[in-house]
Amino acid sequence: MLLSRTNATVLSDTDYLLRKTDTECSIEAVVSLAESVGIRNEARTVWPWEWDEKNAVLPDLENAPGAGVDAVNRFRVRGTQEFELI
């Protein structure tokens, strides 16, 4: 679900913890991607975050990126009470 190029994934109650659909479900990942993946060349730009050895943090766009800082992307998907994927 998280890394799918489309949102055509069908959700069911088994995708939710203890089948409690009223609490919704969520998956999140912080991923470091190689430049060759080309995600920054998509029609909708996906700006990388920076990894500070503990968390993914928004980069300081006003100043030049820090030397030695790893660029990461944060991906998140949420399943709603209506079994929609957002």
N, CA, C and O of each residue as an XYZ file, in Angstrom:
344
protein
N       0.815     -1.199      0.000
C       0.000      0.000      0.000
C       0.856      1.259      0.000
O       0.594      2.203     -0.745
N       1.870      1.260      0.835
C       2.643      2.476      1.043
C       3.421      2.908     -0.195
O       3.447      4.095     -0.520
N       4.043      1.980     -0.879
C       4.890      2.337     -2.015
C       4.240      2.046     -3.358
O       4.933      2.017     -4.375
N       2.956      1.834     -3.392
C       2.244      1.582     -4.642
C       2.156      2.868     -5.463
O       1.935      3.945     -4.908
N       2.327      2.760     -6.780
C       2.241      3.940     -7.647
C       0.792      4.396     -7.846
O       0.555      5.515     -8.300
N      -0.160      3.553     -7.514
C      -1.566      3.931     -7.654
C      -2.268      3.741     -6.317
O      -1.757      3.065     -5.424
N      -3.438      4.340     -6.191
C      -4.217      4.131     -4.968
C      -5.380      3.187     -5.230
O      -6.444      3.310     -4.623
N      -5.165      2.241     -6.145
C      -6.212      1.294     -6.500
C      -6.286      0.116     -5.540
O      -7.026     -0.838     -5.783
N      -5.534      0.174     -4.465
C      -5.551     -0.898     -3.475
C      -6.903     -0.944     -2.784
O      -7.441      0.085     -2.375
N      -7.443     -2.143     -2.657
C      -8.730     -2.327     -1.988
C      -8.468     -2.667     -0.524
O      -7.732     -3.606     -0.220
N      -9.069     -1.905      0.372
C      -8.930     -2.158      1.804
C     -10.080     -3.019      2.298
O     -11.186     -2.979      1.757
N      -9.801     -3.792      3.328
C     -10.858     -4.551      3.998
C     -10.675     -4.389      5.495
O      -9.691     -3.795      5.936
N     -11.593     -4.900      6.275
C     -11.508     -4.734      7.725
C     -10.277     -5.424      8.308
O      -9.841     -5.068      9.403
N      -9.712     -6.397      7.607
C      -8.525     -7.083      8.118
C      -7.271     -6.203      8.043
O      -6.256     -6.540      8.654
N      -7.316     -5.096      7.317
C      -6.189     -4.161      7.249
C      -6.110     -3.271      8.489
O      -5.118     -2.567      8.673
N      -7.115     -3.288      9.322
C      -7.199     -2.443     10.505
C      -6.902     -3.260     11.757
O      -7.273     -4.431     11.843
N      -6.230     -2.638     12.730
C      -5.901     -3.316     13.972
C      -7.160     -3.817     14.665
O      -8.079     -3.044     14.933
N      -7.198     -5.100     14.949
C      -8.342     -5.761     15.583
C      -9.654     -5.518     14.826
O     -10.742     -5.590     15.398
N      -9.521     -5.229     13.528
C     -10.672     -4.987     12.647
C     -11.532     -3.805     13.108
O     -12.720     -3.739     12.794
N     -10.938     -2.891     13.842
C     -11.665     -1.703     14.309
C     -11.495     -0.597     13.267
O     -10.531      0.167     13.311
N     -12.419     -0.523     12.352
C     -12.313      0.432     11.244
C     -12.577      1.870     11.684
O     -12.191      2.803     10.980
N     -13.221      2.069     12.827
C     -13.503      3.431     13.278
C     -12.234      4.165     13.722
O     -12.225      5.395     13.782
N     -11.170      3.431     14.032
C      -9.915      4.069     14.435
C      -8.995      4.329     13.246
O      -7.938      4.940     13.406
N      -9.380      3.875     12.067
C      -8.604      4.027     10.843
C      -7.256      3.313     10.973
O      -6.935      2.790     12.040
N      -6.474      3.287      9.905
C      -5.146      2.685      9.948
C      -4.167      3.609      9.243
O      -4.556      4.404      8.387
N      -2.902      3.501      9.604
C      -1.900      4.396      9.038
C      -0.564      3.664      8.945
O      -0.195      2.908      9.844
N       0.156      3.897      7.849
C       1.492      3.353      7.660
C       2.385      4.522      7.261
O       2.012      5.337      6.417
N       3.558      4.600      7.870
C       4.493      5.684      7.558
C       5.900      5.108      7.499
O       6.244      4.204      8.260
N       6.719      5.645      6.581
C       8.112      5.211      6.469
C       8.980      6.393      6.076
O       8.552      7.280      5.337
N      10.194      6.391      6.577
C      11.207      7.350      6.168
C      12.232      6.556      5.380
O      12.837      5.616      5.898
N      12.427      6.945      4.104
C      13.223      6.149      3.183
C      14.297      7.014      2.536
O      14.036      8.148      2.136
N      15.495      6.475      2.440
C      16.571      7.132      1.707
C      16.608      6.511      0.315
O      16.772      5.298      0.180
N      16.457      7.335     -0.716
C      16.404      6.845     -2.089
C      17.598      7.343     -2.892
O      18.052      8.473     -2.716
N      18.095      6.492     -3.766
C      19.195      6.884     -4.642
C      18.703      7.884     -5.676
O      17.525      7.873     -6.034
N      19.591      8.752     -6.164
C      19.239      9.728     -7.195
C      18.684      9.039     -8.436
O      17.829      9.596     -9.123
N      19.168      7.824     -8.729
C      18.744      7.115     -9.936
C      17.269      6.728     -9.915
O      16.704      6.404    -10.959
N      16.643      6.758     -8.749
C      15.217      6.443     -8.653
C      14.399      7.481     -9.417
O      13.371      7.148    -10.007
N      14.842      8.720     -9.410
C      14.197      9.780    -10.182
C      12.936     10.361     -9.583
O      12.155     10.990    -10.297
N      12.713     10.169     -8.292
C      11.476     10.667     -7.677
C      11.401     12.195     -7.715
O      10.309     12.762     -7.728
N      12.542     12.853     -7.733
C      12.541     14.322     -7.771
C      12.260     14.862     -9.165
O      12.114     16.070     -9.349
N      12.184     13.965    -10.150
C      11.900     14.366    -11.532
C      10.446     14.120    -11.921
O      10.076     14.321    -13.078
N       9.624     13.692    -10.981
C       8.210     13.444    -11.252
C       7.499     14.762    -11.570
O       8.007     15.841    -11.265
N       6.310     14.660    -12.190
C       5.532     15.858    -12.521
C       5.213     16.674    -11.268
O       5.171     17.904    -11.308
N       4.995     15.989    -10.183
C       4.727     16.647     -8.906
C       5.972     16.477     -8.046
O       6.245     15.373     -7.575
N       6.707     17.513     -7.839
C       7.993     17.425     -7.154
C       7.830     16.924     -5.724
O       6.959     17.383     -4.985
N       8.671     15.990     -5.354
C       8.704     15.456     -3.996
C      10.037     15.867     -3.395
O      11.066     15.255     -3.680
N      10.023     16.901     -2.563
C      11.258     17.399     -1.980
C      11.734     16.463     -0.877
O      10.932     15.984     -0.077
N      13.042     16.201     -0.833
C      13.553     15.334      0.244
C      13.630     16.076      1.569
O      13.843     17.288      1.607
N      13.458     15.345      2.636
C      13.674     15.864      3.973
C      15.123     15.584      4.327
O      15.862     15.040      3.507
N      15.539     15.940      5.518
C      16.884     15.639      5.981
C      16.802     14.729      7.195
O      15.878     14.832      8.002
N      17.774     13.840      7.316
C      17.831     12.908      8.444
C      18.847     13.437      9.440
O      20.015     13.621      9.099
N      18.409     13.685     10.679
C      19.310     14.245     11.699
C      19.804     13.187     12.687
O      20.081     13.485     13.849
N      19.909     11.943     12.200
C      20.345     10.793     12.997
C      19.277     10.291     13.969
O      19.487      9.295     14.662
N      18.126     10.982     14.024
C      17.062     10.586     14.930
C      15.697     10.674     14.264
O      14.855      9.795     14.447
N      15.475     11.738     13.486
C      14.175     12.005     12.872
C      14.337     12.578     11.472
O      15.403     13.071     11.103
N      13.260     12.502     10.704
C      13.203     13.210      9.426
C      12.741     14.628      9.733
O      11.697     14.825     10.355
N      13.518     15.615      9.296
C      13.191     17.015      9.564
C      13.130     17.772      8.251
O      13.822     17.433      7.291
N      12.297     18.798      8.218
C      12.208     19.626      7.016
C      13.539     20.328      6.773
O      14.160     20.825      7.712
N      13.981     20.369      5.509
C      15.245     21.051      5.232
C      15.097     22.560      5.358
O      14.002     23.100      5.199
N      16.188     23.226      5.641
C      16.216     24.679      5.710
C      16.372     25.190      4.282
O      17.488     25.228      3.764
N      15.277     25.583      3.638
C      15.303     26.000      2.242
C      15.915     27.380      2.049
O      16.266     27.752      0.929
N      16.045     28.133      3.120
C      16.623     29.478      3.038
C      18.140     29.410      2.879
O      18.738     30.266      2.227
N      18.753     28.403      3.468
C      20.205     28.258      3.437
C      20.580     27.008      2.657
O      19.735     26.157      2.380
N      21.832     26.909      2.315
C      22.312     25.722      1.597
C      22.174     24.505      2.498
O      22.327     24.611      3.715
N      21.884     23.348      1.907
C      21.765     22.125      2.709
C      23.065     21.840      3.465
O      24.157     22.139      2.983
N      22.928     21.264      4.638
C      24.097     20.947      5.450
C      24.969     19.877      4.817
O      24.465     18.940      4.197
N      26.268     20.017      4.975
C      27.193     19.028      4.438
C      27.061     17.728      5.215
O      26.970     17.727      6.442
N      27.054     16.640      4.493
C      26.981     15.333      5.139
C      25.599     14.953      5.639
O      25.459     13.943      6.329
N      24.570     15.730      5.312
C      23.209     15.420      5.751
C      22.560     14.508      4.720
O      22.566     14.809      3.526
N      22.005     13.407      5.175
C      21.348     12.468      4.282
C      19.964     12.971      3.895
O      19.186     13.387      4.753
N      19.657     12.933      2.592
C      18.315     13.302      2.115
C      17.414     12.082      2.239
O      17.790     10.985      1.825
N      16.225     12.267      2.808
C      15.264     11.177      2.967
C      13.890     11.661      2.517
O      13.634     12.863      2.448
N      13.020     10.721      2.215
C      11.639     11.037      1.883
C      10.730     10.364      2.899
O      10.962      9.223      3.299
N       9.689     11.088      3.312
C       8.712     10.535      4.253
C       7.464     10.178      3.461
O       6.891     11.025      2.776
N       7.045      8.917      3.557
C       5.849      8.438      2.895
C       4.824      8.053      3.951
O       5.163      7.449      4.969
N       3.568      8.408      3.700
C       2.499      8.096      4.647
C       1.231      7.757      3.875
O       0.902      8.414      2.887
N       0.526      6.735      4.330
C      -0.762      6.383      3.751
C      -1.722      6.112      4.911
O      -1.329      5.574      5.946
N      -2.973      6.491      4.722
C      -3.975      6.311      5.779
C      -5.216      5.656      5.202
O      -5.691      6.049      4.137
N      -5.735      4.676      5.889
C      -6.991      4.036      5.526
C      -8.105      4.633      6.369
O      -8.035      4.607      7.598
N      -9.133      5.170      5.722
C     -10.223      5.833      6.442
C     -11.290      4.839      6.888
O     -11.235      3.655      6.557
N     -12.253      5.341      7.641
C     -13.378      4.519      8.099
C     -14.209      4.004      6.923
O     -14.888      2.984      7.037
N     -14.153      4.711      5.798
C     -14.915      4.331      4.607
C     -14.096      3.444      3.673
O     -14.460      3.265      2.511
N     -12.967      2.875      4.184
C     -12.090      1.997      3.416
C     -11.464      2.704      2.222
O     -11.190      2.071      1.202
N     -11.235      4.009      2.337
C     -10.533      4.752      1.299
C      -9.071      4.895      1.689
O      -8.738      4.985      2.870
N      -8.210      4.915      0.693
C      -6.793      5.086      0.906
C      -6.400      6.514      0.585
O      -6.602      6.978     -0.537
N      -5.838      7.215      1.563
C      -5.448      8.620      1.370
C      -3.955      8.758      1.582
O      -3.414      9.858      1.468
